[in-house]
């Protein structure tokens, strides 16, 4: 049905591939990005493909023949998401090395790589860790992505930074269900940040909200995202 609709849609196509794991596919977040673009009157039709598997790291994606097939195709944009545990010191070199390989492969085919910068685990996940571990891990996520961006030119959709700003505003809802995986609110926020980065226009014109997300909550998320987007 989606392709049939596209045939009737005269706008130029923009092909966007999402490669990630459960933080990407939960609540079909990439398709929210498409809906946001349409609701904001985008000049292009976003044609979204998703390849996301539970717990997948960038290394596992790089080593997956299916991903190599995708990378051999031409995409306008490719959104990459590392697994949530991919930024501890023992694995951060792996993030950098395989992130670099993926970014370069995308760019070689003329695509624009975009890193989906993940959010931090919630406080309960650090209950038995050293004091300060939660803020330290947030800094690792941020610094790993900043380094990759500086060295490869990949753009950042800094979901983690905006997520933290929203939490600091004490919203009347949760962004995660278990310290890690997103609620519908959390997925909507991630989609807003990614859409803002892809479109370069912010989210003020977005009217789309998924079924089950109250209008007042959607508006608060859009307002908080607008106030804290780093671009």
C-alpha positions, 0 to 999 in steps of 0.5 A: 500500500505504501508503494502504491501511495508513493506512485500517486505522490508527485514529490521527489523521493528521499530514501532513508535507511535506518540501521539499529536495534530495539531503540530504533524499531520500538513503536516503529519509530522510523515511520514516525519520522516519515509521518512527521515530514508529511505532516510538516508539508515536506517537499520530499516524500521520505521513503523509509527502510529499516534494518534493526535487530535486538541488541545489535552493535555497529560491529555486528551490523558491519559483519552482517551480509545483509547490511553489506547488501544495503550499503551497496545500494544508494541512499540519500540518508542512512541513520546508524544507531549503536547498541546502548551498551556500546560506549563502555571503555572496553568497547568504545574503540569498537564503536569508533572503528566500526562506526568509521567503516559504516560511515565511510561506506555510506559516504562512498555511495553518495549517502549522508550518514547520520548518527542516532546518539542514544540516551543514557540508562535511567538511574535505577540501572546504576543502582549498584555502580560507583557514585557518578557512574550515570553521568560518566556514562552519559559523557561517554556516549556524547564524547564517542559520537562527537569524536566520530563526527569530528573524524568522519564528518558524520552528522549527529541526531543528538537524541541523548542530549535532548532526552536529558533536557526533557528529563530535566524539565520533569515531564508528567510521563516517562520516556523509558519503560525499563531504564532502557527501552522507550515508551511511546513518548520516548520513541516520539521524542527520538523521531522528532530529533531525527526528523529535525536533523534530516529536515534542517527545519526543526519541529515547529511545523510537525502536527503528527502524533501517533495513536495513543500519545495524548495531544498535550504530551505530544505538544509538550515534547515538541516544545521541549525539543524545540527549546533544546535541539542543538541545531 
